[in-house]
Amino acid sequence: MPRFQVSKNHLQKLLILVLALACFGGIFSLMGLWESHRQRQASLQQQQVDETARRRREGWVQFEGEWYSPRQEIETLLVIGVDQLEPFADSGSYNNNGQADFFMLAVFDRRQENMTVLHINRDTMTQIPVLGVTGQQAGTITGQLALAHTYGSGLEDSCENTVDAVSMLLGGVEIDHYLAMTMSAVPLINDLVGGVPVTVLDDFSGIDDSLIAGEEITLKGEQALNYIRARGGMEDSSNLARMRRQQQWFSSFMGQLDLLDPSWVPSKAELEALSGNIISDCTINKLRDLAGQYAGYQLLELQQVAGEAKEGTEYLEYYPDLPALQSQVLQLFYQKENA
């Protein structure tokens, strides 16, 4: 068998070549590992991006590093009281004079079988969508929430703009239904349940002398309207004082509803009297279904948006406590991931 001799010089060169190849092999292996690691990281990052995008599409919100998903077991109805006595009518324009006088957002929890009502101050300073001459949204302005209804014809488009404004105030919460009523509807609704008992909270001298502070009375007809609407000429003319009366009336009204025969329904004449003074995205049948579905739900303590009332250049302005509002929104409309 032939034998090969390798000189010392050649041996050194061979060793250097082997070491060099080993180094290159190690480098290539490290590069391969790094590339594999980079690809895995990129894949994980893309998964996180995709998951975040999915959650955003589905209405999730992130707060202090935690994710919250919309509660699927709730249904919401925004009740809008419009400050006008005449029935709803088309203004023939992209704006109207009907400011919203009160907002009550009912949250029905089908799992717990209860209802929470969030009472929102009409003077709340917030972003309001503005409708242009074509009826489409044309940006936003900062103003009192009450003004949201003045954009649009005074009919469905104004109600929808109001719903959008309330949703924006609440961080984009989806509102399922709305029901708007004129002030003329209040006496009619009040009397549907035979009147609403209250202990009169304020002095109505010169406005309605039948309402005497401290007395217990069952509000009938125009008394109910005066009680929840009066503001100017009162000793405390702030909307906060009026909201206290509105909340009192609402709680008592719900109590009166509970006393009615479960089979009771408004008469045709009563519904016809209300028809021109109510606008809703729901049909009469849908409203009846909602009433029947949630009639036995427990009414929890009314909530309102915390904040501070300040004297503006022309009118009182109410500035919500945004951190408190965010916490309230999460509690009412969301659930923590994996909670």
Phi and psi in degrees as a GROMACS rama.xvg file:
@    title "Ramachandran Plot"
@    xaxis  label "Phi"
@    yaxis  label "Psi"
@TYPE xy
-66.0279  146.196  PRO-2
-117.034  140.247  ARG-3
-109.201  135.534  PHE-4
-107.87  135.97  GLN-5
-117.986  125.411  VAL-6
-72.0961  160.407  SER-7
-57.6099  -39.6542  LYS-8
-65.1273  -43.5912  ASN-9
-65.3368  -36.0838  HIS-10
-63.5386  -40.6985  LEU-11
-63.441  -41.2789  GLN-12
-65.577  -38.2529  LYS-13
-65.3782  -42.2622  LEU-14
-63.0192  -41.7705  LEU-15
-62.1209  -40.8632  ILE-16
-64.7378  -43.3811  LEU-17
-62.2769  -45.1307  VAL-18
-61.9191  -40.5063  LEU-19
-63.3383  -43.1854  ALA-20
-63.295  -39.4081  LEU-21
-64.0029  -40.8799  ALA-22
-64.2886  -45.8218  CYS-23
-62.1954  -40.0677  PHE-24
-61.2498  -42.3935  GLY-25
-64.0238  -42.0285  GLY-26
-62.9482  -45.2501  ILE-27
-62.6838  -38.2336  PHE-28
-64.341  -43.999  SER-29
-62.2635  -40.6966  LEU-30
-63.5906  -39.1496  MET-31
-64.5025  -43.7802  GLY-32
-63.3789  -42.8596  LEU-33
-62.94  -42.404  TRP-34
-64.3215  -41.3364  GLU-35
-63.2883  -42.3035  SER-36
-63.9713  -42.3724  HIS-37
-62.9296  -41.2829  ARG-38
-65.5758  -40.0805  GLN-39
-63.861  -43.2118  ARG-40
-62.9752  -42.6586  GLN-41
-62.221  -40.1832  ALA-42
-64.4437  -43.1419  SER-43
-63.7798  -41.6907  LEU-44
-63.1774  -41.072  GLN-45
-65.5666  -38.5837  GLN-46
-62.2656  -40.3409  GLN-47
-65.4363  -41.7369  GLN-48
-62.1503  -45.8318  VAL-49
-63.4638  -41.3023  ASP-50
-66.7363  -41.4775  GLU-51
-62.4961  -43.5923  THR-52
-62.2638  -41.811  ALA-53
-61.5612  -45.5644  ARG-54
-63.3472  -41.273  ARG-55
-61.3473  -43.2267  ARG-56
-60.9299  -34.5796  ARG-57
-88.5328  6.6277  GLU-58
87.7681  11.6304  GLY-59
-68.1809  155.89  TRP-60
-130.016  155.067  VAL-61
-116.607  132.811  GLN-62
-141.766  122.786  PHE-63
49.9566  43.2116  GLU-64
80.8974  -2.76851  GLY-65
-108.738  145.346  GLU-66
-96.0691  141.687  TRP-67
-128.942  132.067  TYR-68
-103.679  150.152  SER-69
-61.0794  138.208  PRO-70
-71.9336  123.771  ARG-71
-83.6563  -14.4318  GLN-72
-92.4924  9.3211  GLU-73
-112.999  155.607  ILE-74
-135.283  141.511  GLU-75
-122.587  147.048  THR-76
-138.072  121.525  LEU-77
-95.8126  119.734  LEU-78
-97.969  124.056  VAL-79
-116.988  119.966  ILE-80
-95.7024  118.209  GLY-81
-98.0422  131.428  VAL-82
-80.2501  71.281  ASP-83
-152.344  151.295  GLN-84
-96.8628  -29.8775  LEU-85
-75.8854  154.461  GLU-86
-59.3652  159.726  PRO-87
-60.9975  139.589  PHE-88
-150.001  153.513  ALA-89
-74.0992  124.337  ASP-90
-74.6616  -14.1916  SER-91
73.8111  14.7659  GLY-92
-142.931  -176.754  SER-93
-95.2314  11.2035  TYR-94
-148.901  166.977  ASN-95
-153.24  177.86  ASN-96
-99.6158  4.89022  ASN-97
-88.0075  91.7032  GLY-98
-74.7353  151.231  GLN-99
-80.2773  134.095  ALA-100
-98.0202  -29.5754  ASP-101
-152.883  156.421  PHE-102
-133.18  125.767  PHE-103
-129.848  117.948  MET-104
-101.512  110.811  LEU-105
-88.7693  130.273  ALA-106
-116.359  109.812  VAL-107
-94.806  121.457  PHE-108
-101.209  106.075  ASP-109
-71.5374  -25.0804  ARG-110
-75.6067  -47.5771  ARG-111
-88.4094  -10.2558  GLN-112
55.8822  51.9035  GLU-113
-140.241  170.427  ASN-114
-131.405  131.356  MET-115
-113.39  135.903  THR-116
-114.593  124.238  VAL-117
-101.006  113.961  LEU-118
-93.4216  122.546  HIS-119
-112.207  129.392  ILE-120
-65.8043  128.802  ASN-121
-62.9589  -24.1182  ARG-122
-85.1604  2.87573  ASP-123
-58.5097  126.564  THR-124
-83.8503  122.266  MET-125
-158.127  177.4  THR-126
-80.5086  129.971  GLN-127
-120.562  127.601  ILE-128
-66.2717  140.645  PRO-129
-110.139  133.718  VAL-130
-97.9506  136.524  LEU-131
-89.02  -173.942  GLY-132
-63.7622  -22.9057  VAL-133
-85.8189  -4.99716  THR-134
88.5037  -1.75466  GLY-135
-92.3196  154.25  GLN-136
-63.4477  134.946  GLN-137
-127.679  45.6049  ALA-138
103.405  -168.64  GLY-139
-135.62  159.559  THR-140
-130.006  163.079  ILE-141
-97.4146  124.796  THR-142
-168.798  -177.033  GLY-143
-66.8774  139.145  GLN-144
-55.8792  -31.3409  LEU-145
-56.5979  -27.3634  ALA-146
-74.7141  -15.6104  LEU-147
-57.6685  -36.1732  ALA-148
-72.258  -18.6942  HIS-149
-75.0747  -11.7279  THR-150
-91.5655  122.044  TYR-151
115.847  -178.846  GLY-152
-77.8267  -6.06956  SER-153
95.0272  -0.721229  GLY-154
-110.009  -135.915  LEU-155
-59.2412  -38.8082  GLU-156
-64.4522  -35.4347  ASP-157
-68.52  -39.2428  SER-158
-64.6225  -43.7655  CYS-159
-64.588  -36.6922  GLU-160
-66.2907  -35.8869  ASN-161
-66.4368  -43.2948  THR-162
-58.241  -44.0325  VAL-163
-61.9078  -40.9582  ASP-164
-64.5853  -42.8644  ALA-165
-65.501  -41.3447  VAL-166
-60.3933  -43.0008  SER-167
-62.6315  -42.2825  MET-168
-58.0465  -36.6994  LEU-169
-92.9802  19.0457  LEU-170
78.0212  22.3852  GLY-171
96.9585  11.5419  GLY-172
-57.4347  134.966  VAL-173
-79.2595  129.571  GLU-174
-106.927  122.266  ILE-175
-74.5285  -43.5679  ASP-176
-141.818  160.571  HIS-177
-136.732  154.385  TYR-178
-141.503  116.496  LEU-179
-105.915  142.687  ALA-180
-137.261  146.323  MET-181
-79.0072  167.383  THR-182
-65.8163  -24.2282  MET-183
-66.916  -19.2162  SER-184
-75.8209  -23.3186  ALA-185
-60.5201  -51.0305  VAL-186
-60.3402  -35.9974  PRO-187
-66.8656  -45.5452  LEU-188
-66.8595  -40.5471  ILE-189
-56.751  -43.4456  ASN-190
-81.75  -13.2621  ASP-191
-59.6775  -29.7295  LEU-192
-103.013  14.0189  VAL-193
83.9606  15.5658  GLY-194
99.8318  160.454  GLY-195
-124.523  116.805  VAL-196
-77.9313  135.961  PRO-197
-144.856  162.395  VAL-198
-101.072  116.618  THR-199
-59.6268  125.193  VAL-200
-88.3413  -28.1294  LEU-201
-130.024  170.088  ASP-202
-88.7448  117.442  ASP-203
-105.002  21.7343  PHE-204
-53.8328  129.324  SER-205
84.7437  -10.3967  GLY-206
-109.399  -51.6281  ILE-207
-153.668  98.3155  ASP-208
-69.8836  -8.12465  ASP-209
-80.1875  -10.0531  SER-210
-101.84  103.256  LEU-211
-110.092  124.209  ILE-212
-52.1552  130.617  ALA-213
90.7163  -14.156  GLY-214
-85.6136  146.956  GLU-215
-87.5344  132.463  GLU-216
-149.426  150.09  ILE-217
-99.051  110.631  THR-218
-66.0967  132.909  LEU-219
-130.066  140.338  LYS-220
50.9268  -124.104  GLY-221
-65.072  -23.2244  GLU-222
-57.4372  -43.4947  GLN-223
-62.3186  -42.4335  ALA-224
-62.6669  -46.6413  LEU-225
-61.2916  -38.3532  ASN-226
-66.5905  -40.8898  TYR-227
-95.5893  -10.528  ILE-228
-105.732  -31.6519  ARG-229
-58.869  137.977  ALA-230
-146.745  -61.006  ARG-231
-63.6916  137.969  GLY-232
88.1595  -6.38591  GLY-233
-83.7594  155.36  MET-234
-58.7418  -42.1592  GLU-235
-112.919  101.457  ASP-236
-92.9856  12.0081  SER-237
-73.256  155.029  SER-238
-69.5016  -23.4155  ASN-239
-64.0458  -39.3761  LEU-240
-65.7262  -42.1447  ALA-241
-65.9682  -37.1013  ARG-242
-61.4803  -36.0956  MET-243
-61.5337  -40.596  ARG-244
-69.2088  -39.2068  ARG-245
-62.6621  -41.7027  GLN-246
-66.1853  -40.5258  GLN-247
-61.68  -46.7469  GLN-248
-61.8299  -44.9591  TRP-249
-61.9801  -45.3381  PHE-250
-61.6534  -41.4579  SER-251
-69.3206  -39.3041  SER-252
-58.9569  -44.4354  PHE-253
-63.791  -35.1105  MET-254
-64.6035  -38.768  GLY-255
-66.9527  -36.6115  GLN-256
-58.829  -39.8761  LEU-257
-63.7411  -22.7572  ASP-258
-85.1774  -12.5164  LEU-259
-73.6233  155.004  LEU-260
-61.1858  131.538  ASP-261
-55.7635  -24.5166  PRO-262
-87.2998  -2.32486  SER-263
-66.743  137.209  TRP-264
-137.411  149.178  VAL-265
-60.9857  148.901  PRO-266
-73.6595  166.01  SER-267
-60.8839  -40.8498  LYS-268
-64.1228  -39.7962  ALA-269
-65.9115  -41.1242  GLU-270
-66.5773  -39.2785  LEU-271
-65.3677  -36.9076  GLU-272
-64.735  -33.0615  ALA-273
-82.9406  -23.3819  LEU-274
-53.9959  -44.2526  SER-275
-77.5978  -8.11718  GLY-276
-108.432  9.75059  ASN-277
-135.377  136.328  ILE-278
-129.206  135.205  ILE-279
-147.584  156.324  SER-280
-79.0939  -6.49628  ASP-281
-100.028  144.89  CYS-282
-73.1814  167.892  THR-283
-57.6062  -42.2732  ILE-284
-63.179  -39.5891  ASN-285
-65.782  -41.1701  LYS-286
-63.9805  -39.2417  LEU-287
-63.7055  -41.2294  ARG-288
-61.5028  -43.928  ASP-289
-62.7147  -43.4759  LEU-290
-61.8828  -42.5959  ALA-291
-67.6234  -38.9368  GLY-292
-67.283  -38.1702  GLN-293
-108.24  8.18716  TYR-294
-57.9511  -38.8979  ALA-295
-90.3186  5.94337  GLY-296
-70.8043  144.528  TYR-297
-74.5072  130.276  GLN-298
-85.2498  114.683  LEU-299
-79.6499  171.654  LEU-300
-58.7793  132.893  GLU-301
-61.505  142.99  LEU-302
-114.818  156.32  GLN-303
-139.804  162.943  GLN-304
-80.0142  119.89  VAL-305
-67.8258  149.875  ALA-306
173.874  -163.545  GLY-307
-136.01  131.438  GLU-308
-89.3588  132.203  ALA-309
-131.773  151.288  LYS-310
-77.5808  117.829  GLU-311
-86.8209  -171.885  GLY-312
-65.1927  -31.8987  THR-313
-123.756  -40.8827  GLU-314
-131.57  168.782  TYR-315
-66.6633  140.955  LEU-316
-125.704  137.341  GLU-317
-113.188  120.379  TYR-318
-105.337  113.151  TYR-319
-67.593  148.037  PRO-320
-77.6731  99.5905  ASP-321
-63.7014  -43.6214  LEU-322
-60.5193  -41.0955  PRO-323
-66.2715  -38.524  ALA-324
-65.2018  -41.5235  LEU-325
-61.5774  -42.5558  GLN-326
-63.5261  -40.0419  SER-327
-64.9932  -42.0794  GLN-328
-63.2906  -44.4155  VAL-329
-61.2087  -40.0853  LEU-330
-68.975  -36.7703  GLN-331
-83.2149  -37.5379  LEU-332
-117.777  -7.10041  PHE-333
-132.28  165.215  TYR-334
-132.886  142.523  GLN-335
-69.032  141.859  LYS-336
-57.0141  132.162  GLU-337
64.5883  14.9284  ASN-338
